[in-house]
Amino acid sequence: MALVNSPDAADDSGLTAYSLSRAFGSKTVLHEVSLRVPPGSVTGFLGANGAGKSTAIRMMLGLLKGEGKSFFLGRPLSEWSSPGHVVGAVLGGVAGHPRHRVRTHLAMVAAGMGLPARRVGEVLDLVGLGEAGGQRLGSLSLGMAQRVGIAQAMLGDPPVLILDEPGNGLDPHSLRWLRTFLRGLAAQGRAVLVSSHLLGEMEQLADAVIVLARGRVVAQTTVREIAARTGTVTAQSPHPDRLTELVSKAGGTTRPLDGDLIAIGGLDRFQVGALAAAGSLALSWLDERPSSLEDFYLSVAHEEFHIR
């Protein structure tokens, strides 16, 4: 997946952002951020806390001013007469008075969008909360609040959905529901952007990833391409120096591990086995761990990854 480098790259589907830049005082927090979220897929927006993900999202939605352009279905959001029918956003649960009941809150939002009252019941059923409309917002669990936020975002049946750190604090059951739900939306042809610093969850959810580090896009690729990368090979030989020499001559890298094991990079296990056979070198262990999203992230972000 190539980086977006021109506003002409925007088309009439999905979400495209070009050259987003933003400073708070003397500190620049976004540097020429460009990205593409195609329809029919879930795109993970990855980065450590403070990398600039939330700032970029709020700029795309017009909630923060700055430099650059964003296109929803090929047009700036300001050119759409009813933005809620184009993009739905979940920026941390649901915003509403804690004493308001779920159905009342959603009915007010729906009315403001010119939607019929029946749409409230439809979106509550969509997120599995058909029986929870009478609960007060302030009494909702974190997982239920997240679902109500998604229900609100889906009122206008938008083709683009943006969620900012939706997995924070959710239990495993809520995370699985969220993953299944978002995959279903993508299967319907929607463009789904999910920001997160939870790499394990994103590895299961996303089709593509965009990595943000210190306010800059440092990678934009697909999860399939990451999985196809050469992983880390672990080998053991009675003659480790000879194995290291063979690997180095073939362009690989080596790193000693405990128990006389050697970590080998740049070559797969088949190449290492062939080198050893050609050099009449015995191997007592040979294994390969596939490249993970975490490995990829750490290789491109070059910054500490913070777990909350």
C-alpha positions in Angstrom: 0.0 0.0 0.0 1.7 3.2 -1.2 1.8 6.4 0.9 -0.6 9.1 -0.3 1.6 12.0 -1.6 -0.8 14.1 -3.6 -4.4 15.5 -3.0 -5.1 14.2 -6.5 -4.8 10.7 -5.0 -8.2 11.2 -3.4 -11.0 9.3 -5.2 -14.7 9.1 -4.7 -14.6 6.3 -2.1 -13.3 5.9 1.4 -11.2 8.4 3.2 -8.1 10.2 2.1 -6.0 12.7 4.1 -3.2 14.7 2.6 -0.4 16.6 4.4 -2.0 17.1 7.8 0.2 19.3 10.0 -0.6 20.8 13.4 1.3 22.6 16.1 0.4 23.4 19.7 2.3 26.5 20.5 6.0 25.9 19.5 5.6 22.1 19.4 4.7 20.5 16.1 2.6 17.3 16.8 1.8 16.3 13.2 4.2 16.5 10.3 2.7 16.2 6.8 0.5 13.2 7.7 -1.0 11.6 4.6 -3.1 8.4 4.6 -5.7 6.4 2.7 -8.5 4.3 4.1 -10.2 2.3 1.3 -13.7 0.9 1.4 -14.3 -2.7 2.2 -11.5 -3.0 4.8 -10.5 -2.2 8.4 -7.4 0.1 8.6 -5.5 0.2 11.8 -4.0 3.6 12.8 -1.1 2.6 15.1 1.1 4.5 17.4 2.2 4.9 20.9 0.3 7.2 23.3 1.1 10.8 22.2 2.1 9.8 18.7 -0.6 12.2 17.3 -3.3 9.7 16.3 -6.2 11.5 18.1 -5.0 14.9 16.7 -5.0 13.6 13.2 -8.4 12.1 13.6 -9.9 15.3 14.9 -8.3 17.3 12.1 -9.8 14.9 9.5 -13.2 15.4 11.1 -12.8 19.2 11.2 -12.7 19.4 15.0 -9.2 20.8 15.0 -7.8 23.4 12.6 -4.4 22.9 10.9 -2.7 22.5 7.6 -3.7 19.9 5.0 -6.8 18.4 3.4 -9.1 15.5 4.0 -11.6 13.9 1.6 -14.6 11.8 2.4 -15.9 10.0 -0.7 -13.8 12.4 -2.7 -15.0 15.7 -1.1 -14.1 17.7 2.0 -16.5 17.0 4.8 -17.6 20.7 4.8 -19.0 20.2 1.3 -21.5 17.5 2.5 -24.8 18.9 3.6 -25.3 16.1 6.1 -21.9 14.9 7.4 -23.4 12.3 9.7 -24.6 10.4 6.6 -21.0 10.3 5.3 -18.9 9.5 8.3 -19.6 8.2 11.8 -17.1 8.8 14.6 -16.6 7.3 18.0 -14.1 9.3 20.0 -14.4 7.6 23.4 -17.8 6.1 24.2 -20.9 8.3 24.0 -21.2 12.0 24.9 -24.4 12.9 26.6 -25.9 13.8 29.9 -25.4 10.9 32.3 -29.1 11.1 33.4 -30.5 10.8 29.9 -31.7 7.4 28.9 -30.0 5.7 25.9 -33.1 5.8 23.7 -33.8 9.5 24.5 -30.2 10.5 23.8 -30.1 8.7 20.5 -33.6 10.1 19.6 -32.3 13.7 20.1 -29.3 13.0 17.9 -31.4 11.4 15.2 -33.9 14.3 15.2 -31.0 16.7 14.7 -30.0 14.7 11.6 -33.5 14.6 10.2 -33.9 10.9 10.8 -37.1 9.1 11.7 -37.5 7.9 15.3 -37.5 4.2 14.2 -33.8 4.5 13.3 -33.0 4.6 17.0 -34.4 1.1 17.5 -32.6 -0.1 14.4 -29.1 1.0 15.5 -29.7 -0.3 19.1 -30.6 -3.7 17.6 -27.5 -3.4 15.3 -25.2 -3.2 18.3 -27.1 -5.8 20.4 -28.6 -3.3 22.8 -32.3 -3.6 21.8 -33.3 -4.1 25.4 -31.1 -1.4 26.9 -32.8 1.7 25.6 -34.2 2.6 29.0 -30.9 2.6 30.8 -29.3 5.9 31.8 -26.0 6.8 30.1 -24.3 7.2 33.5 -25.1 3.6 34.5 -23.6 2.0 31.4 -20.6 -0.3 31.7 -17.5 0.7 29.6 -18.4 -1.9 26.9 -22.0 -0.9 26.7 -21.1 2.8 26.5 -18.8 1.9 23.6 -21.7 0.1 21.8 -24.0 3.1 22.4 -21.3 5.4 20.9 -21.1 3.1 17.8 -24.9 3.1 17.6 -24.9 6.9 17.5 -22.2 6.9 14.9 -24.3 4.5 12.7 -27.5 6.5 12.9 -26.8 8.0 9.4 -25.7 4.7 7.9 -22.4 6.2 6.9 -20.0 4.6 4.5 -17.0 5.7 6.6 -16.5 4.9 10.3 -13.7 6.2 12.5 -13.0 4.9 16.0 -10.4 6.4 18.3 -8.9 3.8 20.7 -12.1 1.8 21.0 -10.5 -1.1 22.8 -9.2 0.8 25.8 -10.4 -0.9 29.0 -12.7 -3.4 27.3 -12.9 -7.0 28.6 -12.2 -9.9 26.2 -15.8 -10.5 25.4 -16.3 -6.9 24.5 -13.2 -6.9 22.4 -14.3 -9.9 20.5 -17.7 -8.4 19.8 -16.1 -5.2 18.6 -13.8 -7.1 16.3 -16.6 -9.1 14.8 -18.8 -6.1 14.4 -16.2 -4.0 12.6 -15.2 -6.8 10.4 -18.9 -7.1 9.4 -19.1 -3.4 8.6 -16.0 -3.7 6.4 -17.5 -6.7 4.6 -20.5 -4.4 3.7 -18.1 -2.2 1.8 -17.5 0.5 4.4 -14.2 2.2 5.1 -13.3 1.6 8.8 -10.4 3.5 10.5 -9.5 2.3 14.0 -6.7 4.0 16.0 -5.0 1.9 18.6 -1.9 1.1 20.5 -3.0 -2.5 21.2 -1.0 -4.3 18.6 -2.2 -7.8 19.4 -5.8 -6.8 18.9 -5.0 -4.9 15.7 -3.2 -8.0 14.3 -6.5 -9.8 14.5 -8.7 -7.0 13.3 -7.0 -4.9 10.6 -6.6 -5.6 6.9 -4.0 -2.7 6.6 -2.0 -0.6 9.0 -0.8 3.0 9.1 2.0 3.6 11.6 2.4 7.0 13.2 5.6 7.8 15.2 6.3 11.2 16.7 3.7 12.8 14.4 4.9 11.3 11.2 3.6 8.4 9.0 6.5 5.9 8.9 4.7 3.0 7.3 1.5 2.2 5.5 1.1 -1.5 4.4 -1.2 -4.5 4.7 -1.3 -7.1 7.4 -0.8 -9.8 4.7 2.4 -8.1 3.5 3.7 -8.0 7.1 3.0 -11.7 7.6 4.9 -12.4 4.4 8.0 -10.8 5.7 10.9 -13.0 6.7 10.6 -13.8 10.4 13.3 -14.6 12.9 15.1 -17.8 12.4 16.6 -19.6 15.5 19.4 -22.1 14.9 21.9 -24.2 16.9 25.0 -25.9 15.7 28.0 -27.6 17.3 30.1 -25.0 15.4 28.3 -21.6 16.0 31.3 -19.6 14.6 31.1 -21.4 11.3 27.3 -20.9 11.2 27.7 -17.2 11.9 30.3 -17.0 9.1 28.1 -18.7 6.5 25.1 -16.6 7.4 27.1 -13.4 7.2 28.5 -14.3 3.8 24.9 -14.9 2.6 23.9 -11.4 3.7 22.1 -12.4 6.9 22.6 -11.1 10.4 23.2 -13.1 13.6 22.7 -12.5 17.3 23.7 -14.9 20.1 21.0 -16.2 22.4 21.0 -18.3 25.5 22.0 -22.0 25.3 24.2 -21.6 22.2 21.2 -20.6 20.1 21.7 -18.0 17.4 19.0 -15.6 16.1 19.3 -15.1 12.4 17.8 -12.2 10.4 17.4 -11.6 6.7 17.2 -15.3 5.8 14.4 -17.8 6.1 14.8 -21.3 7.6 15.0 -22.9 4.2 17.9 -20.7 3.2 19.7 -21.3 6.5 19.2 -25.1 6.1 20.6 -25.0 2.6 23.6 -23.0 3.7 24.4 -25.5 6.4 24.0 -28.5 4.0 26.2 -26.9 1.4 28.8 -26.2 4.1 28.6 -29.7 5.6 27.6 -28.1 8.9 25.4 -30.0 11.3 22.4 -28.2 12.8 20.9 -29.5 16.1 18.0 -26.9 16.0 16.3 -24.9 13.3 13.1 -22.9 13.8 11.4 -19.8 12.4 8.9 -17.5 14.0 6.7 -15.6 11.6 7.0 -11.8 11.6 4.3 -10.3 13.8 2.7 -6.9 13.7 4.6 -6.1 16.9 7.9 -6.9 15.2 7.0 -4.7 12.3 5.8 -1.9 14.4 9.0 -1.8 16.5 11.1 -2.0 13.4 9.6 1.1 11.9 8.5 3.2 14.8 11.8 3.5 16.6 10.2 4.7 19.8 9.1 3.1 23.1 5.7 1.5 22.9 3.6 2.3 26.0 1.1 -0.1 27.4 -1.6 1.4 29.5 
